[in-house]
């Protein structure tokens, strides 16, 4: 089976597993998380019953993070959260990321040996919707079936991991009355997709420009539904037919519309192909006529929040043409719905699956009540005009709104401001370095306020220096680098005055600062970053159209500036202290390895990325009277004390080895030294004495991972060295010696456990992965080989432990 087919089968297994889990637990949506390629994160791989956009904040979850998905993965035990209150109490970060009233169930997925992922089912949070014991058993069975299917694919060489965007699987739905029917002939073997004029029109193309291939059809399919098209092709190959596959295609003006795909096999021999129909169910002629007669406005949103239908009354109340609204998010088209609070109401309805109602002030004296009725495929909305609240009539801000008869209680949408501040604060608590803080600001600030550019400057020696920028033309910010705090620039004056500056048009900015360079933006916010009364820097946000900054927006942006300043100040302190710690740690390691005839060595060291404490990994190479001595060790813990002990042990090993002692004597003396120091710390160590002339070697191991030996023909094995206990445990312990032989051209690899240990996995699996990598990763340069072996660890964002690697190659004798 080809890789593409196996990957398609992998996606099918996940999609079907999610759908079965949602139905088993009586939920309305769900997803499956799989571990990432570096096994440091859990990634949402498939979702069903809910828009994947609603879950974007939790697409990738750190394995060590405080979220239920990560806890279930680590513990292997299910978690059930009955409602929003329990979610906030047990997992506050999840409640901040998804502040909606829903229940959820999390169940581990295992391949028989270990946990490989987590199934999530979303449920309605209601007292009468308890998760019964039969539902729990059905969900557990669905998770077991999914794990078994993934294990079967893994046995055929497909790793159980995910690093791409989640695929979307649709829950079963009844077919709607078709309005347009386009016909096609599909030659699966050649990829030809011959469509008639109606079919091409449904795809937003005429027959000449369509292309007539499956590739062209894929290009006209909404990315979230690419899986459905792949499933249709797979069904056609396996069964000779396609039955009611629903997907969204890009129609006129590239606006998505829902269609159904039907086909059956016809012809014989070379003419054998599929003939079928592409059906646009629309809204149904009868239903549309009935809706037009109603006095209330009716509309429908799809799962992703795009408007799919609006009757004439809704068109009049919203003040927009239907053709402008359909296929778009209402809050993107209607300026008076642009507050994030209104989009938040759609999110709340879809994630709670409960009706919701709220008031909106379109213009002065013109108020509307919106009522949303959701299900797993979208929501239907009702909009009616209402009298202005008494507070507005009396000239006061409205506090409460009167209930609407026969509807859920209507109330003003809750302010989006507080939610955005909480969301930014939550995200900033996870950011440690200055770079991470800046990334959070760009990711949160621009989408929230529809900005196109952001630049963050920090103060150093009374000059502003660029720390981060996103969206600016290349080179545009160069003239502003290093400006003094006396420069007459809006970013500088906002910082020195301590007050934000807002420009709602180019004219305002150019009038206040004549000659200032412009780059196409039309309005700006210059925010001072001040922490504890001390200037930290400036944040500049640019918008591509003129905008009026409301008093609420100004307040929120000012508050966010304070949060950003506090986070930057904390991150700068972390970065400076971390740099000092790293410098001390690296100073204790050898700056270069000695050049020894007949032997080539290469070493690599990577500090852990979690916390600023320094660790105790070390390695060394010495030329002695008894031969070349190779040593690697690891003092437990991450602290200055661990680094100090590491420095003492390295010096002791070097002194004992260069004094002519054998490897077992070196280890015994070092063990007694550590025991006498009474530091409360223990250490692992591996010491190898090598004769470069004949390749004979003597190795001693004290609680350390076993070395690897790569033979000249590429075969690589784990050396079975007799070992002793950790250094510092028993003062009188003796360490056995194992004799080895290194043929010319062979490579000996010594390493610390940080290179092979992964959270939740057995260390033996990590050692085997390193063995395989050493066998297949070989270049003429030993240094390049070492770099490739640590590459994955080097770029891991959550490296919990230090990593040390020492490679030694015995070179063939030169005549």
FENQUINOR-V550278 format. One line per field, one symbol per residue. psi: psi as a letter, one per 30 degrees, with the letter a starting at -180 (. if undefined). A space follows every 10 residues. Layout:
BEGIN
psi = ???
END
This chain:
BEGIN
psi = kleeeeeeee eeeeeeeeee eeeeghlfla lkkllleggf lkkjekkkfk kfefgefgek kkeglhleee eeeefgklkk jeaeeeeeee ieeeeeeiil illlkkkkkl gfelkfakkk kklkjkegil jleeeeeeee eeeeeeeeee eeeefggjki lkgalklkkk lklkklklek jkllkjjeef gkjjkaeeee efgglleefe ehleeeeefg kkefgeeeee eeeeeeeefg lkjhkklklj bkggkkkklk kkllklllbf gklkkakjkj fbfkeeeeee effkflkklk kafggkkfkk leeeeeefhl kefeekflke ffejefgfkf eeeeeeeeee ffhkkkklkk jelkgjkkkk kkjlaffalk lkkkklkkle eeegglkkel lkkkkglkkk lkkkkfeeee eeeeeeefff keleeeeeee eeeeeeeegh lfkkkkklkk hhkkkkfkkk fkkkfefeff kgklgfkike eefeeefgkl kkkfleeeef eeikgkklgf lfllkjkkjk khgkkeakkk kkkglkkjjl eeeeeeeeee eeeeeeeeee eeeeeeeeee eeeeeffflk elkljkkfkk lklkkkllfj lgklagklll kkjlffakkk kkljklljle eeeeeeeeee eeeeeeeffg lleeeeeeee eeeeeffhfg kllllkkkkk jfefgklkkk kiglkklkjj lfgfkklkki kklallkfej egkkklkkkl kjlkflkkjk llffffkkkg lkfeeeeeee eeeeefjklf keeeeeeefg eeeegkfijf llkkkjkkkj kkkk.
END
